[in-house]
Amino acid sequence: GAGVSQSPRYKVAKRGQDVALRCDPISGHVSLFWYQQALGQGPEFLTYFQNEAQLDKSGLPSDRFFAERPEGSVSTLKIQRTQQEDSAVYLCASSLPSRGPGTQYFGPGTRLLVL
Amino acid sequence: QQQVKQSPQSLIVQKGGISIINCAYENTAFDYFPWYQQFPGKGPALLIAIRPDVSEKKEGRFTISFNKSAKQFSLHIMDSQPGDSATYFCAGGGSQGNLIFGKGTKLSVKP
C-alpha cells in the first residue's frame, strides 16, 4: 500500500519568505508527527496530532512555526518569515495507535534550504 | 532529561562481521525502544523495536539487547552486508508516541 508522502521534496526559500510543507499520512492512521532533522543529526520532535487535534506542540522552535491537520488526514507545516537556521529536512510520520506508541512510518522528507 | 545517547558516531565493519551500536537513555518513562535505518535522501525506516519487559529480541540478522537496570540497549547486526551500509538511529518513546532519537551511527560495511 501507499506510504507516507510529502511535498515538495525540495524547497529553496529566500530569508523572510513563508513556506508550507505538506504531509499525506498512510490512510487510516490516526496519529501524525512532524520532526526536524538537521544535517548529520537525528530527527527532533516538533509536534503531534491525533486526528485533527494538536496534542503536543512543545517541539516547535518558535511562533514562526505552525502546523494544522483540519480534517484529520493531510497535515501542513507552515514556517513564516524563514530564517537560515530553519534549513533542515522536515519529516512527517504517521502511526496507528492500536499498534502501540512509536510504530511510526516516515515519509521521505522535505529538504528546506533558506538562502 | 529526555536524552538518548548513541555510540559510536561511525562504524566500519568487514562483510560478514558483526556490527554493534549502543544507546543509553535517561527517561525512565520510556516504554518503547525502536531502531531506525536511514539511507541518504530517504526517511527513516523502522528496523526492529523492543519493550522494556523483554531483554532481547531477534529478527533475522538483527538483535536488540536491552538492559533496563543500566538504561542501555544495543543493536547487533550479524553477518553484516554492504547493503546494510546506512545511518542507524536508536530512539525512546513514551505513551504519547513521540520519539526521542539518538544522533545516529553511520555504518559502512566493506566488501
Backbone of each chain as ProteinMPNN parsed JSONL, in Angstrom:
{"seq_chain_A": "GAGVSQSPRYKVAKRGQDVALRCDPISGHVSLFWYQQALGQGPEFLTYFQNEAQLDKSGLPSDRFFAERPEGSVSTLKIQRTQQEDSAVYLCASSLPSRGPGTQYFGPGTRLLVL", "coords_chain_A": {"N_chain_A": [[0.812, -1.2, 0.0], [0.23, 2.398, -0.203], [2.67, 4.566, 1.114], [3.716, 7.067, 3.513], [3.52, 10.259, 2.162], [5.229, 13.211, 1.079], [5.318, 16.654, 0.238], [6.592, 19.79, -1.062], [9.43, 17.861, -2.314], [11.828, 19.151, -2.274], [12.728, 22.421, -1.313], [13.536, 25.707, -1.901], [14.02, 28.688, -0.323], [13.939, 32.223, 0.011], [15.364, 34.151, 2.612], [13.033, 35.235, 4.968], [10.789, 34.646, 3.518], [7.6, 32.925, 3.441], [6.832, 29.476, 3.946], [5.172, 26.406, 3.032], [4.679, 23.126, 3.953], [3.702, 19.909, 2.986], [2.017, 16.987, 4.17], [0.963, 13.728, 3.527], [-0.516, 11.279, 5.222], [-0.409, 7.692, 5.923], [-3.285, 6.022, 4.873], [-5.95, 5.952, 7.131], [-4.383, 6.079, 9.378], [-4.219, 7.393, 12.573], [-2.584, 8.981, 14.164], [-0.218, 11.613, 13.757], [2.968, 12.902, 13.157], [5.419, 15.495, 13.226], [8.8, 16.045, 12.47], [12.039, 17.551, 12.746], [15.036, 17.387, 10.999], [18.274, 18.074, 11.249], [21.317, 18.449, 9.347], [23.267, 15.585, 9.52], [22.311, 14.842, 11.993], [20.005, 13.35, 14.389], [16.427, 12.919, 13.966], [14.332, 15.484, 15.317], [11.659, 16.011, 17.48], [8.78, 17.865, 16.612], [5.892, 18.398, 16.583], [2.632, 16.95, 17.315], [-0.248, 15.228, 16.242], [-3.444, 13.923, 16.955], [-5.855, 12.57, 15.137], [-7.627, 15.431, 14.203], [-6.799, 16.97, 16.248], [-4.317, 18.858, 17.777], [-2.127, 17.682, 19.892], [0.312, 18.041, 21.101], [2.652, 20.495, 20.931], [5.094, 21.149, 21.735], [7.669, 20.967, 20.709], [7.996, 22.79, 18.679], [10.068, 25.261, 17.381], [9.755, 28.059, 17.436], [7.371, 30.798, 17.419], [7.054, 31.177, 14.771], [6.579, 28.885, 13.525], [4.006, 26.763, 12.5], [1.462, 24.336, 12.606], [-1.063, 22.318, 11.102], [-3.977, 20.22, 10.856], [-6.61, 19.945, 9.598], [-8.786, 18.22, 8.814], [-8.161, 15.848, 9.871], [-6.557, 14.223, 8.323], [-4.593, 14.921, 5.897], [-1.757, 16.963, 6.584], [-0.303, 20.169, 7.234], [2.701, 21.887, 7.543], [3.683, 25.001, 8.402], [5.985, 27.587, 7.925], [6.774, 30.717, 8.88], [8.276, 33.745, 7.746], [10.957, 32.778, 7.081], [14.145, 31.715, 8.333], [17.742, 31.36, 8.127], [18.579, 29.373, 9.856], [16.476, 27.655, 9.815], [16.866, 25.87, 7.826], [16.785, 22.552, 6.94], [15.862, 19.053, 6.985], [12.506, 18.232, 6.869], [10.521, 15.986, 8.392], [7.736, 13.85, 8.186], [5.639, 11.664, 9.981], [3.457, 8.863, 10.405], [1.162, 6.964, 12.423], [-0.599, 4.085, 13.711], [-2.394, 4.118, 16.556], [-3.301, 1.778, 17.8], [-1.348, -0.04, 17.384], [0.54, 0.48, 19.184], [2.671, 2.843, 20.901], [5.124, 4.622, 19.078], [5.456, 3.05, 16.764], [6.099, 4.219, 14.08], [5.725, 5.408, 10.792], [7.683, 6.785, 8.402], [7.75, 9.537, 6.092], [9.486, 10.581, 3.036], [10.546, 13.048, 3.511], [10.929, 16.659, 3.418], [13.29, 18.673, 2.018], [14.469, 21.624, 3.117], [15.919, 24.606, 2.144], [17.143, 27.602, 3.155], [18.017, 30.645, 1.915]], "CA_chain_A": [[0.0, 0.0, 0.0], [0.956, 3.655, -0.271], [3.264, 5.014, 2.361], [3.581, 8.493, 3.812], [4.102, 11.087, 1.111], [5.465, 14.599, 1.461], [5.606, 17.539, -0.891], [7.511, 19.333, -2.098], [10.586, 17.128, -1.808], [12.876, 20.155, -2.082], [12.208, 23.779, -1.318], [14.516, 26.754, -1.666], [13.317, 29.92, 0.032], [14.756, 33.367, 0.438], [15.119, 34.512, 4.009], [11.883, 36.101, 5.13], [9.626, 34.086, 2.827], [6.806, 31.908, 4.124], [6.767, 28.208, 3.228], [4.18, 25.437, 3.502], [5.103, 21.763, 3.661], [2.524, 19.065, 3.064], [2.2, 15.579, 4.513], [-0.164, 12.816, 3.342], [-0.198, 10.085, 6.005], [-0.984, 6.432, 5.481], [-4.733, 6.053, 5.055], [-6.427, 5.315, 8.35], [-3.509, 6.354, 10.532], [-4.811, 8.434, 13.401], [-1.556, 9.865, 14.712], [0.699, 12.209, 12.786], [4.071, 13.587, 13.821], [6.398, 16.241, 12.451], [10.143, 16.1, 13.025], [13.04, 18.332, 12.016], [16.319, 16.694, 11.018], [19.411, 18.856, 10.775], [22.322, 17.638, 8.666], [24.114, 14.771, 10.38], [21.69, 14.687, 13.308], [18.784, 12.578, 14.446], [15.196, 13.712, 13.919], [13.877, 16.102, 16.567], [10.207, 16.142, 17.521], [8.199, 19.207, 16.536], [4.511, 18.462, 17.006], [1.916, 15.691, 17.232], [-1.692, 15.285, 16.091], [-4.29, 12.738, 16.965], [-6.918, 13.082, 14.257], [-7.411, 16.845, 13.889], [-6.375, 17.655, 17.455], [-2.88, 19.004, 18.011], [-1.998, 17.345, 21.306], [1.611, 18.453, 21.647], [3.444, 21.341, 20.022], [6.198, 21.61, 22.575], [8.926, 20.967, 19.983], [8.078, 23.875, 17.686], [11.153, 26.11, 17.883], [9.348, 29.448, 17.636], [5.994, 31.042, 16.98], [7.002, 31.249, 13.312], [6.213, 27.545, 13.068], [2.596, 26.479, 12.748], [1.035, 23.107, 11.941], [-2.5, 22.065, 11.164], [-4.484, 18.978, 10.262], [-8.01, 20.322, 9.811], [-9.764, 17.156, 8.617], [-7.654, 14.613, 10.458], [-5.76, 13.396, 7.405], [-3.449, 15.707, 5.422], [-1.258, 17.984, 7.508], [0.586, 21.176, 6.663], [3.607, 22.6, 8.439], [3.962, 26.308, 7.823], [7.049, 28.355, 8.556], [6.676, 32.115, 8.47], [9.499, 34.561, 7.815], [12.014, 31.779, 7.235], [15.499, 32.113, 8.683], [18.729, 30.389, 7.658], [18.641, 28.246, 10.797], [15.362, 26.752, 9.54], [17.303, 24.901, 6.812], [16.798, 21.202, 7.51], [14.867, 18.155, 6.396], [11.306, 18.134, 7.699], [9.979, 14.647, 8.254], [6.399, 13.564, 8.695], [5.431, 10.252, 10.272], [2.119, 8.538, 10.88], [1.075, 5.69, 13.128], [-1.867, 3.59, 14.212], [-2.207, 3.953, 17.997], [-3.569, 0.428, 18.257], [-0.122, -0.826, 17.269], [1.439, 0.879, 20.251], [3.413, 4.076, 20.647], [6.436, 4.526, 18.469], [5.499, 2.377, 15.477], [5.861, 5.325, 13.167], [6.156, 5.228, 9.411], [8.145, 8.096, 7.968], [7.822, 9.927, 4.703], [10.85, 10.837, 2.564], [11.006, 14.343, 3.992], [11.093, 17.836, 2.565], [14.561, 19.342, 2.311], [14.296, 23.077, 3.019], [17.14, 25.415, 2.155], [16.834, 29.028, 3.249], [19.194, 31.418, 1.489]], "C_chain_A": [[0.844, 1.248, 0.0], [1.489, 4.01, 1.106], [2.957, 6.472, 2.607], [4.229, 9.28, 2.674], [4.21, 12.528, 1.589], [5.761, 15.416, 0.201], [5.751, 18.968, -0.402], [8.658, 18.526, -1.504], [11.735, 18.098, -1.509], [12.231, 21.544, -2.173], [13.356, 24.734, -1.019], [13.745, 28.039, -1.415], [14.324, 31.019, 0.351], [14.393, 33.702, 1.875], [13.968, 35.516, 4.089], [10.625, 35.604, 4.426], [8.885, 33.12, 3.735], [6.817, 30.647, 3.275], [5.705, 27.314, 3.851], [4.594, 24.056, 3.026], [3.929, 20.829, 3.93], [2.88, 17.629, 3.403], [0.887, 14.829, 4.285], [0.145, 11.526, 4.094], [-0.776, 8.827, 5.359], [-2.48, 6.454, 5.807], [-5.143, 5.3, 6.316], [-5.561, 5.533, 9.571], [-4.03, 7.579, 11.282], [-3.777, 9.457, 13.838], [-0.607, 10.354, 13.628], [1.703, 13.058, 13.535], [4.895, 14.368, 12.801], [7.72, 16.267, 13.219], [11.015, 16.997, 12.137], [14.365, 17.607, 12.128], [17.392, 17.583, 10.407], [20.453, 17.913, 10.177], [23.2, 16.885, 9.666], [23.571, 14.533, 11.776], [20.488, 13.753, 13.237], [17.566, 13.476, 14.351], [14.839, 14.26, 15.301], [12.388, 16.399, 16.461], [9.782, 17.599, 17.455], [6.797, 19.247, 17.128], [3.8, 17.159, 16.673], [0.412, 15.942, 17.149], [-2.294, 13.913, 16.321], [-5.594, 13.164, 16.298], [-6.649, 14.565, 13.991], [-6.882, 17.629, 15.087], [-4.855, 17.671, 17.589], [-2.634, 18.838, 19.499], [-0.683, 17.819, 21.924], [2.326, 19.277, 20.588], [4.673, 21.88, 20.735], [7.526, 21.689, 21.835], [9.062, 22.06, 18.936], [9.055, 24.926, 18.183], [10.776, 27.572, 18.104], [7.923, 29.622, 17.158], [5.922, 31.284, 15.477], [6.555, 29.913, 12.705], [4.768, 27.261, 13.473], [2.216, 25.221, 11.985], [-0.463, 22.937, 12.101], [-2.835, 20.753, 10.467], [-6.007, 19.044, 10.351], [-9.032, 19.207, 9.667], [-9.246, 15.808, 9.118], [-6.914, 13.704, 9.507], [-4.515, 14.175, 6.992], [-3.065, 16.765, 6.451], [-0.334, 18.932, 6.763], [1.413, 21.805, 7.767], [3.975, 23.909, 7.74], [5.053, 27.003, 8.622], [6.973, 29.768, 7.997], [8.029, 32.795, 8.621], [10.723, 33.678, 8.041], [13.374, 32.417, 7.511], [16.468, 31.027, 8.224], [18.785, 29.168, 8.577], [17.464, 27.278, 10.63], [15.73, 25.704, 8.493], [17.5, 23.535, 7.461], [15.888, 20.33, 6.648], [13.706, 18.041, 7.378], [10.62, 16.812, 7.373], [8.593, 14.567, 8.867], [6.312, 12.059, 8.929], [3.999, 10.038, 10.715], [2.138, 7.188, 11.566], [-0.365, 5.385, 13.493], [-1.696, 3.386, 15.709], [-2.44, 2.535, 18.485], [-2.349, -0.46, 18.153], [0.911, -0.385, 18.293], [2.202, 2.133, 19.922], [4.72, 3.76, 19.956], [6.484, 3.802, 17.15], [5.14, 3.385, 14.408], [6.463, 5.037, 11.808], [6.449, 6.615, 8.851], [8.005, 8.29, 6.463], [9.257, 10.23, 4.308], [11.412, 12.176, 3.005], [10.966, 15.427, 2.929], [12.387, 18.51, 2.989], [14.385, 20.83, 2.05], [15.652, 23.763, 3.111], [16.733, 26.876, 2.139], [18.098, 29.827, 2.95], [19.163, 32.843, 2.046]], "O_chain_A": [[2.059, 1.171, 0.185], [0.836, 3.782, 2.124], [2.057, 7.046, 1.993], [5.358, 8.992, 2.277], [3.402, 13.002, 2.388], [6.365, 14.932, -0.756], [5.106, 19.344, 0.576], [8.83, 18.52, -0.285], [12.519, 17.871, -0.587], [11.335, 21.796, -2.979], [14.057, 24.591, -0.017], [12.902, 28.427, -2.225], [15.405, 30.769, 0.884], [13.244, 33.548, 2.291], [13.942, 36.513, 3.368], [9.524, 36.081, 4.703], [9.457, 32.566, 4.675], [6.812, 30.716, 2.046], [5.377, 27.44, 5.031], [4.831, 23.844, 1.836], [3.253, 20.933, 4.954], [3.915, 17.117, 2.977], [-0.165, 15.234, 4.78], [0.99, 10.749, 3.649], [-1.526, 8.893, 4.385], [-2.878, 6.862, 6.898], [-4.735, 4.16, 6.536], [-5.965, 5.205, 10.687], [-4.249, 8.643, 10.705], [-4.056, 10.655, 13.878], [-0.243, 9.617, 12.712], [1.349, 13.83, 14.426], [5.046, 13.945, 11.655], [7.757, 16.478, 14.431], [10.755, 17.168, 10.947], [14.783, 17.247, 13.229], [17.412, 17.813, 9.198], [20.461, 16.718, 10.474], [23.803, 17.492, 10.551], [24.3, 14.068, 12.653], [20.016, 13.411, 12.152], [17.656, 14.672, 14.627], [15.019, 13.588, 16.316], [11.924, 16.969, 15.474], [10.338, 18.456, 18.14], [6.525, 20.017, 18.049], [4.279, 16.362, 15.867], [-0.133, 16.761, 17.888], [-1.731, 12.888, 15.937], [-6.334, 13.999, 16.816], [-5.54, 14.919, 13.59], [-6.554, 18.809, 14.965], [-4.198, 16.632, 17.523], [-2.902, 19.749, 20.282], [-0.588, 17.977, 23.141], [2.572, 18.801, 19.48], [5.213, 22.928, 20.38], [8.428, 22.401, 22.275], [10.138, 22.236, 18.364], [8.897, 25.436, 19.292], [11.427, 28.256, 18.894], [7.336, 28.714, 16.568], [4.845, 31.568, 14.953], [6.203, 29.834, 11.529], [4.364, 27.483, 14.615], [2.611, 25.058, 10.831], [-1.053, 23.354, 13.097], [-2.091, 20.256, 9.622], [-6.621, 18.282, 11.097], [-10.062, 19.242, 10.34], [-9.822, 14.761, 8.824], [-6.662, 12.543, 9.827], [-3.488, 14.097, 7.667], [-3.919, 17.373, 7.097], [0.327, 18.554, 5.795], [0.882, 22.206, 8.803], [4.509, 23.909, 6.631], [5.034, 26.999, 9.853], [7.094, 29.981, 6.79], [8.817, 32.462, 9.506], [11.428, 33.805, 9.042], [13.703, 33.489, 7.004], [16.056, 29.897, 7.962], [19.015, 28.052, 8.113], [17.453, 26.205, 11.233], [14.983, 24.746, 8.293], [18.276, 23.384, 8.404], [15.238, 20.804, 5.716], [13.903, 17.785, 8.566], [10.201, 16.563, 6.242], [8.322, 15.139, 9.923], [6.858, 11.275, 8.153], [3.392, 10.917, 11.325], [3.021, 6.367, 11.32], [-1.219, 6.267, 13.576], [-0.902, 2.532, 16.105], [-1.845, 2.121, 19.479], [-2.309, -1.526, 18.767], [2.052, -0.847, 18.256], [2.364, 2.455, 18.745], [5.346, 2.736, 20.23], [7.486, 3.923, 16.446], [4.02, 3.403, 13.897], [7.562, 4.495, 11.694], [5.587, 7.493, 8.828], [8.122, 7.351, 5.676], [10.158, 10.148, 5.144], [12.613, 12.418, 2.889], [10.969, 15.161, 1.728], [12.566, 18.871, 4.152], [14.18, 21.251, 0.912], [16.425, 23.525, 4.039], [16.057, 27.331, 1.217], [19.11, 29.702, 3.64], [20.075, 33.628, 1.786]]}, "seq_chain_B": "QQQVKQSPQSLIVQKGGISIINCAYENTAFDYFPWYQQFPGKGPALLIAIRPDVSEKKEGRFTISFNKSAKQFSLHIMDSQPGDSATYFCAGGGSQGNLIFGKGTKLSVKP", "coords_chain_B": {"N_chain_B": [[15.463, 14.862, 32.054], [15.316, 14.216, 28.573], [17.096, 12.648, 27.009], [18.765, 10.671, 24.554], [21.566, 8.838, 24.208], [23.912, 7.931, 21.818], [26.253, 5.621, 20.472], [28.883, 4.044, 18.496], [29.742, 7.109, 16.716], [30.422, 6.648, 14.108], [31.054, 3.694, 12.159], [32.98, 1.078, 10.917], [32.847, -1.952, 9.28], [33.825, -5.218, 8.323], [32.563, -7.154, 5.588], [30.37, -9.735, 6.527], [30.993, -9.567, 9.177], [30.219, -8.579, 12.626], [28.123, -5.945, 13.51], [27.883, -3.532, 15.996], [25.928, -1.352, 17.844], [25.429, 1.073, 20.3], [23.173, 2.375, 22.804], [22.105, 4.713, 25.29], [19.74, 5.724, 27.698], [17.864, 8.25, 29.497], [15.337, 8.851, 30.434], [13.085, 7.322, 32.413], [10.465, 6.903, 31.877], [10.17, 6.091, 29.326], [8.829, 3.574, 27.257], [9.195, 2.149, 25.024], [11.37, 1.151, 22.515], [12.699, 1.746, 19.64], [14.635, 0.911, 16.694], [15.846, 2.63, 13.918], [16.542, 2.683, 10.42], [18.28, 4.563, 8.067], [18.668, 5.61, 4.785], [20.618, 7.66, 2.53], [18.872, 10.572, 1.557], [16.408, 9.483, 2.048], [13.539, 8.751, 4.157], [13.597, 7.779, 7.656], [13.391, 4.259, 8.372], [11.599, 1.831, 10.109], [13.308, -0.66, 11.832], [13.605, -2.629, 13.88], [12.136, -3.22, 17.093], [11.784, -2.875, 20.681], [10.315, -3.614, 23.878], [10.517, -2.657, 27.363], [10.072, -4.864, 29.017], [11.244, -7.033, 28.019], [14.296, -8.707, 27.446], [15.758, -9.285, 25.225], [15.475, -9.257, 21.672], [15.041, -10.777, 18.576], [15.256, -10.508, 15.086], [15.649, -11.979, 12.224], [18.768, -11.129, 10.962], [19.122, -9.158, 12.797], [19.38, -8.05, 16.124], [18.149, -6.875, 19.19], [19.464, -5.997, 22.283], [18.554, -5.507, 25.621], [18.986, -3.699, 28.581], [17.499, -3.014, 31.359], [18.075, -2.113, 33.988], [20.496, -0.817, 33.706], [19.784, 1.081, 31.944], [20.272, 0.879, 29.199], [20.596, -0.046, 25.74], [21.161, -2.074, 22.858], [22.021, -2.581, 19.391], [22.596, -5.329, 17.385], [24.033, -6.378, 14.433], [24.204, -9.143, 12.633], [26.411, -11.02, 10.465], [27.073, -8.885, 8.663], [26.314, -6.948, 5.761], [27.215, -5.305, 2.649], [24.948, -3.917, 1.754], [23.797, -3.148, 4.112], [24.912, -0.814, 4.782], [24.373, 2.288, 6.036], [22.711, 4.897, 7.914], [22.051, 4.521, 11.309], [19.574, 4.87, 13.777], [18.81, 4.999, 17.181], [16.027, 5.149, 19.437], [13.828, 6.48, 21.961], [10.582, 6.072, 23.306], [7.52, 7.295, 24.684], [4.259, 7.024, 26.249], [2.71, 8.846, 24.821], [3.725, 8.82, 22.305], [5.524, 10.332, 20.708], [8.88, 10.295, 19.54], [12.184, 10.236, 20.904], [15.213, 10.715, 19.542], [18.506, 9.248, 19.111], [21.74, 10.536, 18.05], [22.636, 9.192, 15.867], [24.355, 6.604, 13.989], [26.729, 6.123, 11.599], [27.076, 3.537, 9.496], [29.386, 1.633, 7.737], [29.867, -1.008, 5.609], [32.372, -2.949, 4.51], [33.225, -4.586, 1.471]], "CA_chain_B": [[16.077, 14.955, 30.733], [14.815, 13.24, 27.623], [18.16, 12.418, 26.058], [19.205, 9.334, 24.176], [22.957, 8.961, 23.771], [24.213, 6.83, 20.899], [27.659, 5.477, 20.089], [29.766, 5.13, 18.079], [29.216, 8.026, 15.707], [30.615, 5.953, 12.839], [31.49, 2.314, 12.349], [33.366, 0.376, 9.695], [32.857, -3.383, 9.543], [34.037, -6.042, 7.134], [31.447, -8.022, 5.2], [30.306, -10.955, 7.312], [31.273, -9.276, 10.584], [29.112, -8.158, 13.496], [28.061, -4.511, 13.792], [27.259, -3.303, 17.309], [25.664, 0.057, 18.122], [24.941, 1.173, 21.671], [22.428, 3.561, 23.209], [21.757, 4.866, 26.696], [18.659, 6.691, 27.842], [17.723, 8.791, 30.847], [13.939, 8.972, 30.838], [12.553, 6.015, 32.798], [9.09, 6.792, 31.39], [10.179, 5.459, 28.013], [8.409, 2.177, 27.296], [9.281, 1.625, 23.662], [12.723, 1.465, 22.052], [12.877, 1.279, 18.259], [15.81, 1.247, 15.892], [15.503, 3.024, 12.564], [17.601, 2.665, 9.415], [18.041, 5.638, 7.114], [19.563, 5.747, 3.641], [20.673, 9.058, 2.086], [17.739, 11.066, 0.78], [15.19, 8.748, 2.402], [13.114, 8.88, 5.533], [13.945, 6.621, 8.498], [12.519, 3.095, 8.267], [11.655, 1.005, 11.321], [14.068, -1.899, 11.648], [13.241, -3.548, 14.949], [11.808, -2.464, 18.297], [11.672, -3.693, 21.887], [9.723, -3.001, 25.06], [11.43, -2.893, 28.49], [9.827, -6.102, 29.754], [11.938, -8.095, 27.291], [15.734, -8.415, 27.48], [16.35, -9.49, 23.901], [14.548, -9.538, 20.573], [15.796, -11.085, 17.367], [14.517, -10.604, 13.835], [16.626, -12.241, 11.172], [20.157, -10.836, 11.348], [19.109, -8.018, 13.713], [19.051, -8.366, 17.506], [18.236, -5.83, 20.208], [19.675, -6.407, 23.675], [18.042, -4.424, 26.468], [19.353, -3.786, 29.997], [16.67, -1.999, 31.999], [18.717, -1.55, 35.177], [21.558, 0.08, 33.254], [19.171, 2.003, 31.0], [21.047, 0.787, 27.965], [20.174, -1.046, 24.783], [22.092, -2.122, 21.737], [21.643, -3.257, 18.161], [23.622, -6.182, 16.806], [23.753, -6.826, 13.07], [25.041, -10.3, 12.345], [26.708, -11.252, 9.047], [26.843, -7.585, 8.032], [26.42, -6.924, 4.307], [27.363, -3.94, 2.123], [23.629, -3.299, 1.681], [23.431, -2.634, 5.436], [25.554, 0.492, 4.942], [23.315, 3.279, 6.23], [22.77, 5.507, 9.243], [21.127, 3.865, 12.233], [19.155, 5.697, 14.897], [18.004, 4.443, 18.253], [15.072, 6.133, 19.951], [12.986, 6.109, 23.084], [9.246, 6.628, 23.162], [6.609, 7.143, 25.799], [2.876, 6.682, 25.95], [2.128, 9.758, 23.85], [4.113, 8.344, 20.999], [6.629, 10.992, 20.04], [10.152, 9.617, 19.761], [13.417, 10.986, 21.139], [16.212, 9.979, 18.786], [19.931, 9.472, 19.244], [22.312, 11.334, 16.969], [22.87, 8.357, 14.708], [25.618, 5.924, 13.722], [26.904, 5.844, 10.171], [27.698, 2.221, 9.329], [29.92, 1.267, 6.419], [30.267, -2.401, 5.544], [33.321, -3.091, 3.398], [33.134, -5.899, 0.827]], "C_chain_B": [[15.517, 13.868, 29.817], [15.86, 12.97, 26.559], [18.338, 10.944, 25.765], [20.602, 9.5, 23.582], [23.355, 7.723, 22.998], [25.691, 6.826, 20.557], [27.863, 4.146, 19.376], [29.084, 6.036, 17.046], [29.335, 7.409, 14.318], [31.263, 4.604, 13.095], [31.81, 1.708, 10.992], [33.537, -1.103, 10.04], [33.109, -4.117, 8.227], [32.788, -6.879, 6.861], [31.522, -9.335, 5.98], [30.545, -10.748, 8.799], [30.019, -8.861, 11.353], [29.219, -6.653, 13.745], [27.315, -4.336, 15.111], [27.146, -1.806, 17.555], [24.983, 0.131, 19.488], [24.183, 2.465, 21.941], [22.153, 3.529, 24.702], [20.691, 5.944, 26.806], [18.542, 7.13, 29.291], [16.281, 8.747, 31.357], [13.347, 7.601, 31.136], [11.089, 5.842, 32.389], [9.031, 6.191, 29.982], [9.724, 3.998, 28.156], [8.456, 1.526, 25.92], [10.598, 2.088, 23.079], [12.911, 0.897, 20.648], [14.251, 1.629, 17.714], [15.326, 1.545, 14.478], [16.753, 2.999, 11.692], [17.284, 3.76, 8.4], [19.114, 5.65, 6.04], [19.541, 7.201, 3.182], [19.475, 9.433, 1.226], [16.423, 10.377, 1.072], [14.797, 9.061, 3.84], [13.55, 7.656, 6.329], [12.915, 5.501, 8.334], [12.706, 2.232, 9.503], [12.319, -0.33, 11.003], [13.594, -2.968, 12.625], [12.984, -2.712, 16.185], [11.628, -3.414, 19.466], [10.977, -2.904, 22.98], [10.537, -3.421, 26.277], [11.16, -4.158, 29.294], [10.506, -7.304, 29.096], [13.428, -7.746, 27.248], [16.404, -8.578, 26.116], [15.258, -9.779, 22.891], [15.359, -9.717, 19.307], [14.86, -11.165, 16.178], [15.528, -10.755, 12.708], [18.039, -11.99, 11.667], [20.255, -9.738, 12.407], [18.632, -8.439, 15.096], [19.16, -7.113, 18.355], [18.482, -6.518, 21.548], [19.305, -5.231, 24.555], [18.405, -4.689, 27.921], [18.629, -2.663, 30.748], [17.372, -1.338, 33.174], [19.812, -0.555, 34.804], [21.034, 1.169, 32.342], [19.978, 2.071, 29.711], [20.428, -0.254, 27.038], [21.073, -0.964, 23.561], [21.496, -2.887, 20.565], [22.839, -4.054, 17.668], [23.166, -6.596, 15.413], [24.733, -7.948, 12.747], [25.274, -10.413, 10.845], [26.448, -9.971, 8.237], [27.151, -7.627, 6.535], [26.601, -5.48, 3.815], [26.034, -3.192, 2.026], [23.123, -2.772, 3.018], [24.034, -1.252, 5.674], [24.495, 1.59, 4.928], [23.585, 3.969, 7.559], [21.681, 4.894, 10.105], [20.852, 4.783, 13.412], [18.429, 4.842, 15.92], [17.065, 5.547, 18.74], [14.376, 5.571, 21.176], [11.641, 6.782, 22.916], [8.396, 6.351, 24.391], [5.188, 6.914, 25.325], [2.249, 7.587, 24.902], [2.525, 9.38, 22.429], [5.26, 9.058, 20.347], [7.95, 10.362, 20.465], [11.273, 10.623, 20.009], [14.542, 10.154, 20.541], [17.63, 10.256, 19.284], [20.448, 10.215, 18.025], [22.704, 10.51, 15.748], [24.262, 7.753, 14.645], [25.685, 5.615, 12.24], [27.707, 4.562, 10.02], [28.156, 2.039, 7.884], [30.391, -0.182, 6.489], [31.11, -2.586, 4.292], [33.259, -4.493, 2.814], [34.439, -6.698, 0.947]], "O_chain_B": [[15.279, 12.74, 30.248], [15.578, 13.045, 25.364], [18.095, 10.086, 26.614], [20.794, 10.204, 22.59], [23.16, 6.6, 23.462], [26.306, 7.876, 20.375], [27.105, 3.205, 19.611], [27.985, 5.746, 16.575], [28.476, 7.61, 13.459], [31.93, 4.397, 14.109], [31.028, 1.808, 10.047], [34.269, -1.46, 10.963], [32.662, -3.689, 7.163], [32.061, -7.259, 7.779], [32.578, -9.959, 6.082], [30.323, -11.66, 9.596], [28.919, -8.803, 10.805], [30.272, -6.152, 14.141], [26.25, -4.918, 15.316], [28.136, -1.078, 17.486], [24.079, -0.649, 19.789], [24.503, 3.514, 21.383], [21.989, 2.466, 25.299], [20.732, 6.95, 26.098], [19.053, 6.471, 30.197], [16.039, 8.623, 32.558], [13.13, 6.804, 30.223], [10.532, 4.755, 32.537], [7.956, 5.827, 29.506], [10.172, 3.282, 29.051], [7.836, 0.489, 25.686], [10.922, 3.275, 23.133], [13.238, -0.278, 20.482], [14.93, 2.526, 18.213], [14.51, 0.815, 13.916], [17.863, 3.258, 12.156], [16.151, 3.868, 7.93], [20.308, 5.694, 6.335], [18.559, 7.907, 3.414], [19.11, 8.717, 0.294], [15.421, 10.654, 0.413], [15.597, 9.561, 4.63], [13.842, 6.611, 5.749], [11.722, 5.76, 8.177], [13.833, 1.936, 9.898], [11.955, -1.025, 10.055], [13.23, -4.074, 12.227], [13.539, -1.622, 16.327], [11.357, -4.6, 19.283], [11.04, -1.675, 23.008], [11.197, -4.459, 26.229], [11.95, -4.497, 30.175], [10.365, -8.44, 29.55], [13.775, -6.585, 27.032], [17.498, -8.059, 25.891], [14.263, -10.441, 23.187], [16.246, -8.921, 19.0], [13.809, -11.801, 16.241], [16.173, -9.791, 12.294], [18.464, -12.564, 12.669], [21.352, -9.419, 12.865], [17.605, -9.105, 15.23], [20.138, -6.372, 18.258], [17.806, -7.484, 21.903], [19.689, -4.094, 24.28], [18.161, -5.78, 28.436], [19.082, -1.519, 30.771], [17.274, -0.122, 33.342], [20.027, 0.432, 35.506], [21.772, 2.093, 31.999], [20.316, 3.143, 29.209], [19.815, -1.219, 27.493], [21.665, 0.075, 23.27], [20.601, -3.718, 20.722], [23.946, -3.531, 17.547], [22.057, -7.099, 15.233], [25.935, -7.723, 12.607], [24.452, -9.967, 10.045], [25.703, -9.981, 7.258], [28.117, -8.255, 6.102], [26.184, -4.539, 4.491], [25.994, -1.974, 2.195], [22.138, -2.036, 3.064], [23.704, -0.592, 6.66], [23.809, 1.793, 3.926], [24.563, 3.665, 8.243], [20.533, 4.765, 9.68], [21.763, 5.391, 13.974], [17.543, 4.059, 15.576], [17.291, 6.729, 18.482], [14.339, 4.361, 21.399], [11.556, 7.916, 22.445], [8.533, 5.318, 25.047], [4.946, 6.643, 24.149], [1.358, 7.16, 24.168], [1.771, 9.588, 21.479], [5.933, 8.471, 19.5], [8.11, 9.947, 21.612], [11.312, 11.702, 19.416], [14.795, 9.031, 20.975], [17.926, 11.331, 19.805], [19.701, 10.492, 17.087], [23.066, 11.066, 14.711], [25.223, 8.311, 15.176], [24.816, 4.937, 11.692], [28.884, 4.513, 10.377], [27.398, 2.265, 6.941], [31.218, -0.534, 7.331], [30.637, -2.407, 3.169], [33.242, -5.477, 3.553], [34.521, -7.823, 0.455]]}, "name": "protein", "num_of_chains": 2, "seq": "GAGVSQSPRYKVAKRGQDVALRCDPISGHVSLFWYQQALGQGPEFLTYFQNEAQLDKSGLPSDRFFAERPEGSVSTLKIQRTQQEDSAVYLCASSLPSRGPGTQYFGPGTRLLVLQQQVKQSPQSLIVQKGGISIINCAYENTAFDYFPWYQQFPGKGPALLIAIRPDVSEKKEGRFTISFNKSAKQFSLHIMDSQPGDSATYFCAGGGSQGNLIFGKGTKLSVKP"}
